[in-house]
């Protein structure tokens, strides 16, 4: 069930670091750049949901299949990725991941020329597969590129680049994708005219993904040039045997995996549908390009929240912080649902701020007190739960088609209620132990 996540040996990491010198620093900077870029590539999907919905006259459910295609890769490729990395090593795994993303990005060209929605989903699925491979390798690689005693600070710094990439790339990329909107009403077109319209609308998307392909090929070339820096990095396989028994025997881990599933699902659901939500007359009646700016703020909130959350987690118990942040998210969604205008739009956008600490907090609470081998197995389980980003946006779209975009907010609200209860659950467990 869980991916065999490779762990680097601390001794070997120190040796590699000492011998590699400045080259290691350069590779580490490249890794930070990868965190930045991958966050942007992942979250630009939110703009694609809005773009494809208009291009193909899709229902809310059909439009959210963008996220289904992308995040389903985490469920299908996490285990094979872990196994592959053990065989070929970090550096070859990274290069392969970059090239998969580059190839998949170039598939947007024939997809655009065909004007067929399913072809775009296929390309996104392959991009998700490449990103999954990189994500499985990312954290252990950062651990190896420097002294083991400072690995946590490097991982934290890398996550900052992740949030920064999501904010900046979504802010500019979404505006670019959604800014070139045709005045033609696609519902009035048919046959060859409709096909020509879709091909024309897809041009701007193609430009974005050609740029992604070029960036990935360039980074792959850099990693190949400095491959010897990590040639001696050794990995230890996480035993797959016993992973299932660990999962079914540990209620805290089960609850944590469910919360990772729900958190990723809720975060992606709101981001994917924020443009459509803000475009409602009841809310802010914004055109897609203007709504894209608030989409950037939604992901920017996660960046700010990580700094605030890091401070709060030093003062308060993580379970209490998680419960509070989830409670505020519920409150903001409720205010957005029962209000209108600017208040309705901005309160939903601000949910991004309170999403910020949820993933690392849930992750740490679920693995707290575990030995290293068990923690690694648990990490694989929790990483697989990211597939919530595939399932819940589709659920939201289905409910929205039956009811409305506002009523369907009950889907992420339910997620945050469960997450808040996990915070309460872990705090009660802590008190029992004490």
C-alpha positions in Angstrom: 0.0 0.0 0.0 2.7 2.5 0.9 5.6 3.6 -1.3 9.0 2.5 -0.3 10.4 6.0 0.5 14.2 6.0 0.3 16.1 7.2 3.4 19.7 8.5 3.1 22.3 7.4 5.5 23.5 10.2 7.7 27.1 9.1 7.7 27.1 8.8 3.9 25.4 12.2 3.7 28.1 13.9 5.7 30.8 12.3 3.6 29.2 13.4 0.4 28.7 16.9 1.7 32.3 17.3 2.8 33.8 16.0 -0.4 31.5 17.8 -2.8 32.0 21.3 -1.4 30.5 24.2 -3.4 29.0 21.9 -6.0 26.6 20.5 -3.4 25.4 24.0 -2.6 24.7 24.6 -6.3 22.7 21.4 -6.6 20.8 22.3 -3.4 19.9 25.6 -4.9 18.7 23.8 -8.0 16.5 21.5 -5.8 15.0 24.6 -4.2 14.2 25.9 -7.7 12.5 22.6 -8.4 10.3 23.0 -5.3 9.4 26.4 -6.6 8.6 25.2 -10.1 6.7 22.1 -9.2 4.4 24.0 -6.9 3.5 26.3 -9.7 3.0 23.4 -12.2 0.7 21.7 -9.7 -1.4 24.6 -8.7 -1.8 26.2 -12.2 -4.3 23.4 -12.6 -6.8 25.6 -10.8 -6.7 28.0 -13.8 -7.1 25.1 -16.2 -10.3 24.0 -14.5 -11.8 27.5 -15.3 -10.3 27.6 -18.8 -11.5 24.1 -19.9 -15.0 24.7 -18.4 -15.5 27.6 -20.7 -13.7 26.0 -23.7 -15.6 22.7 -23.7 -18.9 23.8 -22.0 -18.3 21.4 -19.1 -20.3 20.8 -16.0 -18.6 21.5 -12.7 -18.0 17.7 -12.3 -16.4 17.4 -15.7 -14.2 20.5 -15.2 -12.9 19.1 -11.9 -11.7 16.0 -13.7 -8.5 18.1 -14.3 -7.6 17.5 -10.7 -8.8 13.9 -10.8 -6.4 13.1 -13.7 -3.5 14.9 -12.1 -3.8 13.7 -8.4 -4.7 10.1 -9.3 -1.0 9.8 -10.2 -0.1 9.9 -6.6 -2.1 6.8 -5.9 -0.9 4.9 -8.9 2.8 6.0 -9.1 4.0 6.4 -5.5 4.8 2.8 -4.9 6.5 2.2 -8.3 8.4 5.5 -7.9 9.8 4.4 -4.6 10.9 1.1 -6.0 12.4 2.7 -9.1 14.4 5.2 -7.1 16.0 2.4 -5.1 17.2 0.8 -8.3 18.4 3.8 -10.2 19.2 6.3 -7.5 18.3 9.9 -6.8 20.0 11.6 -9.6 18.7 9.3 -12.4 15.3 9.4 -10.8 15.3 13.2 -10.9 16.4 13.4 -14.5 13.7 10.8 -15.5 11.1 12.8 -13.6 12.0 16.0 -15.3 11.9 14.4 -18.7 8.5 12.8 -18.1 7.1 16.2 -17.2 8.7 17.8 -20.2 7.4 15.1 -22.6 3.9 15.3 -21.0 3.9 19.1 -21.3 4.7 18.8 -25.0 1.7 16.6 -25.4 -0.4 19.7 -24.9 0.5 20.6 -28.4 -1.3 17.7 -30.1 -4.0 17.9 -27.5 -4.6 21.6 -28.4 -4.6 20.8 -32.1 -7.2 18.0 -31.5 -9.4 20.2 -29.4 -10.4 17.1 -27.4 -10.7 17.5 -23.6 -9.7 13.9 -22.9 -6.3 14.4 -24.5 -5.5 17.3 -22.1 -6.5 15.0 -19.2 -4.1 12.3 -20.5 -1.2 14.9 -20.6 -2.0 16.1 -17.1 -2.0 12.5 -15.8 1.5 11.9 -17.1 2.7 15.3 -15.6 1.3 14.1 -12.3 3.3 10.9 -12.7 6.5 12.8 -13.3 5.9 15.0 -10.3 5.1 12.0 -8.1 8.5 10.5 -8.9 10.2 13.8 -8.0 8.2 14.3 -4.8 9.1 10.8 -3.6 12.8 11.7 -4.1 12.7 15.3 -3.0 12.9 15.2 0.8 15.5 12.5 1.1 17.7 14.2 -1.4 17.5 17.5 0.5 18.6 15.5 3.5 21.7 14.3 1.8 22.8 17.7 0.5 24.4 19.0 3.7 25.1 18.1 7.3 22.5 15.8 8.8 22.1 18.0 11.8 20.7 20.9 9.7 18.4 18.7 7.5 15.2 19.9 9.1 16.0 23.6 8.4 16.8 22.7 4.8 13.5 21.0 4.4 11.6 23.9 6.0 13.4 26.3 3.6 12.5 24.1 0.7 8.8 24.2 1.7 9.0 28.0 1.7 10.1 27.9 -1.9 7.2 25.5 -2.6 4.7 28.1 -1.2 6.4 30.9 -3.0 6.2 29.1 -6.3 2.5 28.4 -5.8 1.9 32.1 -5.1 4.0 33.7 -7.9 3.4 31.2 -10.7 -0.3 30.9 -10.1 -0.6 34.7 -9.8 0.9 35.4 -13.1 0.2 32.1 -14.9 -3.5 32.1 -14.1 -3.9 35.6 -15.3 -2.1 34.7 -18.6 -4.2 31.6 -19.2 -7.5 33.2 -18.3 -6.7 36.7 -19.6 -7.1 35.9 -23.3 -10.8 35.2 -23.3 -12.7 35.2 -26.6 -15.9 37.3 -27.0 -17.3 34.4 -28.9 -20.1 32.4 -27.2 -19.1 28.7 -27.7 -22.7 27.6 -27.1 -23.6 29.3 -30.4 -21.0 27.3 -32.4 -21.0 23.8 -33.8 -19.0 21.5 -36.0 -15.8 23.0 -37.5 -16.5 26.4 -36.0 -16.6 25.0 -32.5 -13.4 23.0 -33.2 -11.6 26.0 -34.5 -12.7 28.0 -31.4 -11.3 25.4 -29.0 -8.0 25.1 -30.9 -7.7 28.9 -30.8 -8.5 29.1 -27.0 -6.0 26.3 -26.3 -3.1 28.2 -27.8 -2.4 30.2 -24.7 -2.3 27.0 -22.6 0.1 25.4 -25.1 2.5 28.4 -24.6 2.5 27.9 -20.9 3.3 24.2 -21.1 6.0 24.6 -23.8 7.7 26.9 -21.2 7.3 24.2 -18.6 8.9 21.6 -20.9 11.9 23.9 -21.7 12.4 24.6 -18.0 12.3 20.9 -17.1 14.8 20.0 -19.9 17.1 22.7 -18.7 17.0 21.5 -15.1 17.5 17.9 -16.2 20.6 19.0 -18.0 21.9 20.8 -14.9 21.3 17.7 -12.7 23.1 15.6 -15.3 26.1 17.9 -15.3 26.4 17.6 -11.5 25.3 14.0 -11.2 28.7 13.0 -9.6 27.8 15.1 -6.5 25.2 12.5 -5.6 26.7 9.4 -7.2 27.7 7.9 -3.9 24.5 8.6 -2.1 23.1 5.4 -0.7 19.5 4.7 0.0 17.9 2.3 2.4 14.7 0.6 1.3 11.7 0.9 3.4 10.2 -2.5 3.9 6.8 -2.8 2.3 6.1 -5.9 4.4 4.2 -5.0 7.5 3.0 -1.6 6.2 -0.6 -2.8 5.9 -0.5 -4.3 9.4 0.9 -1.1 10.8 -2.0 0.8 9.1 -4.8 -1.4 10.4 -3.3 -1.5 13.9 -2.7 2.2 14.5 -5.9 4.2 14.8 -3.9 7.5 15.1 -2.3 6.7 11.7 -5.6 5.7 10.2 -7.2 9.0 11.3 -4.1 11.0 10.1 -4.2 9.4 6.7 -7.9 10.2 6.4 -7.2 13.8 7.4 -4.4 14.1 4.8 -6.9 12.8 2.2 -9.5 15.3 3.3 -7.1 18.3 3.7 -5.5 17.9 0.2 -9.0 17.4 -1.2 -10.4 20.5 0.5 -7.5 22.7 -0.4 -7.6 21.7 -4.0 -11.4 21.8 -4.2 -11.5 25.5 -3.1 -8.6 26.5 -5.3 -10.0 24.7 -8.4 -13.4 26.3 -8.1 -12.5 29.7 -6.7 -12.5 31.5 -10.1 -16.1 30.2 -10.8 -17.2 31.0 -7.3 -15.9 34.6 -7.5 -17.6 35.0 -10.9 -21.1 34.5 -9.4 -23.3 37.6 -9.3 -24.0 37.0 -5.7 -20.3 37.1 -4.8 -18.1 39.5 -6.7 -19.2 39.0 -10.4 -15.5 39.0 -11.4 -14.3 38.1 -14.9 -11.9 35.1 -15.0 -8.8 37.3 -15.3 -9.6 39.4 -12.2 -10.6 36.3 -10.2 -7.2 34.8 -11.1 -5.6 37.5 -9.0 -7.5 36.4 -5.9 -6.6 32.8 -6.7 -2.9 33.9 -6.4 -3.8 35.4 -3.0 -5.4 32.1 -1.9 -2.1 30.3 -2.5 -0.1 33.3 -1.1 -2.0 32.9 2.1 -0.4 29.5 2.6 3.0 31.1 2.3 2.2 33.7 5.0 0.5 31.2 7.1 3.5 28.9 7.3 5.5 31.7 8.9 2.8 32.5 11.4 2.0 28.8 12.0 5.7 28.0 12.7 5.7 30.6 15.4 2.4 29.4 16.9 3.5 25.8 16.9 6.4 26.7 19.1 4.1 28.1 21.7 0.9 25.9 21.6 0.3 22.2 21.2 0.0 21.1 17.6 -3.4 19.5 18.1 -4.8 22.7 19.4 -3.3 24.8 16.6 -4.7 22.3 14.0 -8.2 22.4 15.7 -8.1 26.2 15.7 -7.0 26.6 12.1 -9.6 24.1 10.9 -12.3 25.9 13.0 -11.4 29.3 11.5 -11.5 27.7 8.0 -15.1 26.4 8.7 -16.1 29.9 10.0 -14.7 31.6 6.9 -16.6 29.3 4.6 -19.8 29.8 6.6 -19.4 33.6 6.3 -18.8 33.3 2.6 -21.8 31.1 2.1 -24.2 33.3 4.0 -22.9 36.7 2.8 -22.5 38.4 -0.6 -20.2 40.7 -2.5 -16.6 41.4 -1.4 -17.1 39.9 2.0 -18.2 36.6 0.5 -15.3 36.5 -2.0 -12.5 37.5 0.4 -13.5 35.2 3.3 -13.3 32.1 1.0 -10.0 33.3 -0.4 -8.6 33.7 3.2 -9.2 30.0 3.8 -5.8 29.5 2.1 -4.1 31.3 5.0 -5.5 28.7 7.5 -4.7 25.7 5.2 -1.0 26.5 5.7 -0.1 24.4 8.7 -2.4 21.6 8.2 -0.4 19.2 6.1 2.9 19.2 8.1 0.9 19.2 11.4 -1.3 16.3 10.5 1.8 14.5 9.1 3.8 15.0 12.3 0.9 14.1 14.6 0.2 10.9 12.7 3.9 9.7 12.9 4.7 11.1 16.4 6.6 8.7 18.6 7.2 6.1 15.9 10.6 4.5 15.3 12.4 5.5 12.1 11.4 2.3 10.2 7.7 2.6 11.2 7.7 6.4 10.5 9.0 5.8 7.0 6.3 3.2 6.3 3.7 5.6 7.8 5.1 8.4 5.5 4.4 6.2 2.5 0.8 5.7 3.7 0.3 9.4 4.3 1.8 10.3 0.9 -0.6 8.0 -0.8 -3.5 9.7 0.9 -2.7 12.8 -1.2 -5.1 11.2 -3.8 -7.8 13.1 -1.9 -6.9 15.9 -4.4 -8.3 13.7 -7.1 -11.5 12.6 -5.4 -13.0 15.5 -3.5 -12.9 18.2 -6.2 -14.9 15.8 -8.4 -17.3 15.3 -5.5 -17.7 19.0 -5.1 -18.4 19.4 -8.8 -21.0 16.7 -8.7 -22.8 18.3 -5.7 -22.5 21.8 -7.3 -24.2 20.5 -10.5 -27.1 19.2 -8.4 -27.3 22.2 -6.1 -25.0 25.2 -6.5 -21.4 26.3 -6.1 -22.3 27.8 -2.7 -24.2 24.8 -1.4 -21.4 22.5 -2.5 -19.1 24.2 0.0 -20.5 21.7 2.4 -17.9 19.3 1.0 -14.8 21.1 2.2 -16.6 22.1 5.4 -17.1 18.4 6.2 -13.4 17.9 5.6 -12.4 20.6 8.0 -14.8 19.3 10.7 -13.0 15.9 10.6 -9.6 17.6 10.6 -10.6 19.7 13.7 -11.8 16.5 15.4 -8.3 15.0 14.7 -6.7 17.8 16.5 -9.0 17.3 19.5 -8.4 13.5 19.3 -4.6 13.9 19.4 -4.8 16.3 22.3 -6.9 13.9 24.3 -4.4 11.1 23.6 -1.6 13.4 24.8 -3.4 14.1 28.1 -4.0 10.3 28.6 -0.3 9.6 28.2 0.6 12.5 30.5 
